[in-house]
Amino acid sequence: MNHEFGAELRRRRVHAEISLNEMARRLNFSKGYLSKIENGRQPPTEQLARLADAELRANGELAALVQRAGPDPPNGDSPVDFAHPNRREVLAFGSSLFLPLGINEADAETAAEDPQTRLYYRDQFAQLRKRGQQSAPGLVLRTIAVEYCTLVELAEAAPYPSSRASFEILAARYAEYAGWMAQEAGDNQSSMAWTRQSAKLAESAGDQALAAYALVREAELAMYARDAARTISLAQQAQQHPGADPRVLALAAHREAQGHAMLNNSRDCRAALDRAETLLANGVPDGPGGSPLGSTTVADLNLAVSGWCTFDLGRPKQAAELLERALARTAPTARRARAMFGARLALAYEATSDLDRMCEVASQVIAIAQPIGSATARTELRRLTRAMARRHNYRPAKQLHVEITAALFGFPVS
């Protein structure tokens, strides 16, 4: 594989009439390192492959030679089948959390018919989403899990189908957000379980939009696992789901764009981003349970995702410009979003050799990410430490490497 990539890199470079010195300058890698790559004596990094692919306009063919095979999809590429849940199964899911279930039946029925109960849980959900931007995910998950179990029992006690469906939808929203917090805690298995439980409840309550959004969340999990093919497949399934509303279609298009970017497929990535931008142009409607689906803390979500994709397409300078603009429009209180996109911004600056700005941004990310325990930000910071290995002569990068390593393992940074 090393020899195949190196030979193809050299062939395309010579065909483009670019010297080895010039290529090294454009990619911000040493001439000696590139020479070893071309001769098959050094394995290429994914970052180098993307940068070279973009520079030589290889349309993803060069980067594909070093694409790591993603994990086999647990259910293949067939559409995900969300069966209507048995109510005992729903309660059993809550019981498996080892939480005390068992509200007095008469009290549960009375509460289920009180409109103020539903309003309370809607307001509580909005507060939990805000708290999730500021607190460690494990702390938020505890509250979500207890409230979820209560909502399931209220749905079970509700004497009328309409009130039962209302509580099921609320429970589905809590489960969907629990999936996100579990992902941020680094527990992807629990994240998948919560996400699929959300889809089951949504299906039971007749809310197809939330069921479609569960596919978007699964696509996101596949994206962070660097499984481009599964990311695209799930995102496309979400867009074909009969219940997908414009908001869900836009979020699914974002995941599809990110999958195409991982494959260096610029054309399809751009088409998906354009679709998302058009769909989001009409504002953010309320979703099931009264709050919009997906992130609402990033002021210009399409701009942020475009920056994310542009980096994967091997255009770090343009990516840095887009991400800087997106973060400038994002409130300081949106700490989780700022950590996630800020870490990718630091990666972009490393790739452009703007090491001073890289250190500045990365230090900000560490300060934000450490107290909130963001697994997604830590994933990007790990990529940054690998990329920084070639910066051993830059003293501030050595200190930054120590700080990132400490942050990744949960040690305090002095």
Secondary structure, DSSP 8 states (H G I E B T S, - for coil): -HHHHHHHHHHHHHHTT--HHHHHHHHT--HHHHHHHHTTSS---HHHHHHHHHHTT-TTHHHHTT-------TTTTS--------HHHHHHHHHTTT------HHHHHHHHT-HHHHHHHHHHHHHHHHHHTTS-HHHHHHHHHHHHHHHHHHHHH-SSHHHHHHHHHHHHHHHHHHHHHHHHTT-HHHHHHHHHHHHHHHHHHT-HHHHHHHHHHHHHHHHHTT-HHHHHHHHHHHHH-TT--HHHHHHHHHHHHHHHHHTT-HHHHHHHHHHHHHHHTT-----GGGS-SS--SSTTHHHHHHHHHHHHTT-HHHHHHHHHHHHHTS-TT-HHHHHHHHHHHHHHHHHTT-HHHHHHHHHHHHHHHHHHT-HHHHHHHHHHHHHGGGGTT-HHHHHHHHHHHHHHTT----
